């Protein structure tokens, strides 16, 4: 299944509509109107309003299937699930405005530079409230090591080393939050969604702009997209290359085009055995993502490298009997699973250069030479109770050498139990951690309810 | 919520400073002031506050580690005294050891620290055996495991020698206080750029070397 010509394939992505309007239709991806959070209704029948705050309706109220082409008569009102499959009809997507007027409550005086805007976002407030150590002591300990002039006798001494918490309080005063200048290709800073498919698979996703991009006045450059159809759930998580001007566009397009391809391929070839179908669909998904990038670059008359992005593409089946899990990856970030015994495993390796921060992108020559090696399919006895797909902005904090996976799964299992799990996840992703200031995206996939208490060894 | 890091990602900066006899007087004073400026300037940048670690290795008479790799907030800029010959080889050996010991490099399984960024200032010819450690250093730049920038200061320096250490060589023609000020300001700017995740050339596709700002004005020349 090749990539159609742009003219033959009516697409929400065409420039018929301005970008902001076009993305109002896609309720199940990270592309949301700037400044709003889109929360898709959960179709479990525990109908409860998802948002506690002021509610604003998006321009398109009905849930749309997750496709880049119109539904051609498909009466889906839930991402790819036919009405006869679903037990309940999902509520319409609801957009909740996070008020920009929440005042941060700085508890460390001084050090607030004029560059800080007094009206911070919820995530500033989170940082202000939680990164503070024992008040006045912080400043004095830091000042001693930094403020004194050169001593006449030079010792290779160990001056008082601030704790991470104290250090973060210090840098907090320096971090700015700036709105991007360029209104084109605007991307919202915070996005989260929750959804339950007709087959009982539950998906909770959140993505947020990191402190570094906020400081530079750039947009979030992570993206995610997903689709559920028949017994399959397909998820893509992408991370645009930080040095590239259109990284956010590449990230979004790659996420959408890869998922869209997998869905079409799987639906069109149900006669094939799953393993070759799955591998072909995932490989084709990567290629389609790259093709979409090239197409967009041609349209914008720029270099495809300007849209460089990583891609993690995951497809899982929830059919009784044999379960399948397929993963394709270019770049960093990865997929981790909680096992039935309560332990957890990293399922991907990722591309790492010889130093931190380096990785490969879809547009990299080296990636394209190794397409087929990048697809793995697993036959599993039962679906993992919890599968996490995340960008490196999160994952690097919880994998060696800087962390471990169990420190990720333990809090997340609690977060995902909350009634407003999507918002809770978005807030949890605001955690303050030293040297971790990249965009953060995490998609959690669950097939059975998570147990609160589990036998950790 | 603060997640305490058992170990956090570092951007290691190594300054290799010539303090041979020829640097006595204004030049060494300017270097010392420059190091203080470097600290105070970097402390205004939150990414540097969280991630930058600095070490100073000096060479004059003998080569020694003035300050082992230390986080920015705890870094105390050393006061260097000028004396003796120019044991550049000794300094390079200390640098190689430090990079091997201080840094977590990335492997196939995981990402590590940011690529170390090394600035070497020297005003003259080395007086010890330097070619062997220089080769080892050069191999690191070719393997893209470190970014090394050599700055030749003044008229007595041999840029061919510096080219055997690294491809990135800059010439600072004069050695007045103002020149060192601009040099260290340029170093600070380079470090800030390097502290951006997936930005500049300290990351990305791995083929580019660090994305350096242009030389800081007249009197500074790139040696191709």
Interface residues (C-beta under 8 A of the other chain):
Chain A: X126 X130 X131 X142 X145 X146 X150 X151 X152 X154 X156 X157 X158 X159 X160 X161 X162 X164 X165 X167 X168 X170 X171 X172 X174 X175 X210 X211 X212 X215 X216 X239 X241 X242 X243 X308 X332 X349 X350 X352 X353 X354 X355 X356 X357 X358 X359 X360 X361 X364 X392 X393 X396 X397 X399 X400 X401 X402 X403 X407 X428 X430 X431 X432 X433 X434 X435 X436 X437 X438
Chain B: X1 X2 X3 X4 X5 X6 X7 X8 X9 X10 X32 X36 X39 X43 X44 X45 X46 X47 X49 X50 X51 X65 X66 X67 X68 X71 X73 X74 X76 X77 X78 X79 X104 X105 X106 X107 X108 X109 X110 X111 X112 X113 X114 X115 X143 X144 X145 X196 X197 X198 X199 X200 X201 X202 X203 X204 X205 X206 X211
